[in-house]
Amino acid sequence: MGKLEGKVAVITAATSGMALATAKLFVEEGAYVYITGRRQETLDKAVKEIGRNVTGVQGDAAVLADLDRLYDTVKREKGKIDVLFASAGDGVFATIGNVTEEGFDKTFDLNVRGTLFTVQKALPLFNDGGSIFLNGSIAGSKGIPSFGVYSASKAAVRSFARTWLLELKDRNIRVNVLSPGTIDTPILDQFGSEGKEAFKANIPLGRMGRPEEIATAALFLASSDSSFVNGIELFVDGGTAQI
């Protein structure tokens, strides 16, 4: 029997990379998974790749009507949620002198506002004793030039978890943060081989992480293996946040 046998999980922005790897592993471990993505074509491809026990719902986590449609689908088909991975997030490089109002609003709308309402709108369907974890980043704990707005948004996400675990304690719903370091996903291809080598040089383990390594950490937070783990920020970063 899998670690998530009979569970219903929701993973936002799970059409590629870390969240897609997590969705695949959750299905292998017995869960039925709902995933979201902004583009229908990419979403359909991810659903096909996962193969079974999955439903894709097109939507943007920053758009509240899209979240309503997601949870209406879950309510109609399964009627409950046991695990939520609020994974949707994005950011752009900009020094303080180059930050624009549009760029700031876009980052905070998705990373902070989107995370808040992704969790809030899930709660009426959530089983007591369930697990919520939020997509953080080592950027929320480190100073990274040109990434100040993104880093601040992830620090806000970390703060949410500290508050929500107290607000949800009577329902025994655990709230944690999963904070990746540099993970070898297609989004890094834009930096080329030299850029990737530079990333590796800053990681104590001397290599980038793999999406599957995020997925196994997510499985830990989702399953009963972490039944006494609440409010932590789990860094999966090869040690980068510790130096």
N, C-alpha and C positions, 0 to 999 in steps of 0.2 A: 504494500500500500504506500502511495506517495505521501509526502509531507503535507500536501495541500488537498488531499482527497476530499471531494465534495464541497470545496470552498469556491466562492465566487469572487473573482478579483477584477478590479478596474485599474488600468494603466493608461494614463494619458500620454499622448505624443509617442506612441510605441511603434512607429513605422520603420525605424532604423536604429542602428547602434545599440546602446546599452539597454534601452527600454524594450526593444524588440527581442534582444537576447533574453531579457527577463521574462517576457511573455511566453517565449518558447519553453523556458525551464519550468515556469509555473504550470503550463499545460502538461508537460512531462510528469510533473509531480501530482497531477490529479485535479487541478483547478479548471474551472471554466473561466475564460478571460474575455473581458471587454477592452478593446483598445480604441484609441482615437488617433486621428491625424488630420491635418488641414486639407490635404489633397486626396481626392477620391481614388485616383489612379495608384498613388503610392500606398494608400490604405488597403486597397484591394490586393496589391502585390504582397503586402505583409501578411494579410489574412491567409492568402494562398500558401505562403512560406511556412506559417505556423501549422496550417493543415487541418486541424480539428479542434473542437471545443473552444471556438473563438468567434466573436462577433466584432466587426468593425463598425464604428459610428463616426462618420465624418464630422469634424468640428474643431474649433479653436478654443483652447482653455481660457482665453481672454474674453470670449464672447459668451455672456451668461445664457443667452437663448440656446447656444450650442450645448452648454452643460446641461440645461434642462432637457434637451432632446436625448442626450446620453443617458441620463438617469431615468427618464421616462421609459426608454428601451429596456434598461435593466429591470425596472419595476415590473414591466409588462411580461418579460420573459423569465426572470428568476425570482424577483420579489425580495432580494436581499443582497447585501455586500458583506464580505468577510475581510477583504484586504483591499486597500487603496494605495497605489503608488502614484502620487502627484508628481509626474515626471516632467511636464511641459516647462520649458525654459529656454531663454535665448539671451544673447548679449553681443555688443559690438565694442571694438576698441575705440577709445576716444580719451585724450587727455582732458584735464579739467577745462582748459581753454577752448576745447573743441566740442564739448558736450552741447548738444542741441536739445531744445524742448521736446522735439519730436522723438529723438533717440531716447531721452530719459523716460518719456511717457510710455513708449513702446516696451522698454525693458521692464519697468515697474508694473505696467498693465498685465503682462504675461507672468512674470516671475513672482510678483507679490499679490496683486489683486487676483490674478488667475488661480494661484495656489489657494488663497483664502476661500474663494467661492467654489473651487473644486471640492474642497473638504466640506464646507458648510452644506452644500447641496446634496452631498452623499449621506449625511448623517441620518436623515429619516429612514433610509434603507439599511443602515449599518447594524449588524448583529452586535450585541453586547459581547465584549471579550475579543473584538476584532483588532486588526492592526492597520494603522495608518503610518506611512512614511513618506517624507517629502524629499524632493530632489534638491540637495544642497550643492556645495562646491567648496573645495579648499580655498577658493578665492574669497569666501566669506570670512576667512581667518587670517589671510595673508595680504600683504600689500603688493599689488601687481600693477605696475605703471600702465596707464591707458585703459585700465579695466575697473575704474573706481565705481561707476554706476552699477555694473553687473555685480561687483563684489558687495556693494551695499544692499542690493536686492537679495542676495543670498544670506547676508547677515540678518535681514528681516525675516527670511524663511526660518532661520535657526531660532529666532526669537519666538515665532509662532508656536513652534513645537513645545517650548517651555511653558507657554500659557495654556495651550490646548490640552496637554496631558492632565493639568489640574481641572480644567473645565469638564473633561470627559471621564474623570476618575470614577464617578459613580456608575458608569457603564463599563468599567474595566477595559476601555479602549486605549490601547497603547499608541503613543505618537513619537516617532523617531525621525532622524534626518540621516539620509544616506549621501555622503559627500565624496564624489569621485575626484581623483586627481586627473592627470593627463592619460586619456584612454585612446587607444589606436582605433579611431573610427574614421569613416570617409570624410568627415568635416575637416580633418587635419591634412588632407591631401593638398589643400591650397598652399600649405607652407613648404611643400617639396621635401626632398630627402634631407637637405641641409637643415631645414627648420625642424624636422623631426629629430635629427641628431642633437640639436640644441635643447629640445625638450628633454631628451633622455639624460643629458648631462646634468640636469637639475633634479633628477630623481635618484634617491639613495640606492634603490635596487638596480639602477642602470638600464631600465627599460620602461616602456609605456605599458599600461595595463591593457587587458583585453576585455571586450564587452562581457564575455562569459564570467569574468571575475567580479564584475558588478552584479551580474545576475545571481551568482551564488551568495553574495552578501545580501541581496534583496530577498532571497529565499529564506535566509536566516531570520531577517526581520519579520517576514510574513508568517513564519511557521511557529509552532510551539517551542521550537528550539530556543527562541528568545522570549519566553513567557515572562521572565522577570527583568527584561530589558525595556526601559521606558525613559524617554527624554534624552537619549544620547545622540551625539553626532558621530556616526561611524565613518571614519575616513578610510577610503579604499584608494590609496594613492602611492603605494610603495615607500611611504615615510616622508613624503614631501612636506606635509603640513607640520611636521614635527621639528623641522630645522629652520 
